[in-house]
């Protein structure tokens, strides 16, 4: 189970990534392809074409950090091919399920109350 602050968002890169990329290369994907600000403190998830490796990039208080995992067997159910949405947002719970091997495209979320956010002027 992952425990992250409520303000942290999780974004999936919906195109395969070269896993040789590290801090600078992943940061370039976030700003160039996903068109997001990597310094906002959110998590960015990348996977390779075979879907057996993932990397997470996030900005800490004083720099970037990269977390990586390689599966010895099996694959992750990454939703590749959504060209219209380069930075697909998921919840922290969905990230935990994805890393556990659950296919989010066939998983069904039960209805829950969600408080509406109001913008402060």
Secondary structure as UniProt FT lines:
FT   TURN            6..7
FT   STRAND          10..13
FT   TURN            19..20
FT   HELIX           23..32
FT   HELIX           38..40
FT   STRAND          43..47
FT   TURN            49..50
FT   STRAND          53..60
FT   TURN            61..62
FT   STRAND          63..70
FT   TURN            80..81
FT   TURN            83..84
FT   STRAND          87..90
FT   HELIX           92..99
FT   TURN            100..101
FT   TURN            104..106
//
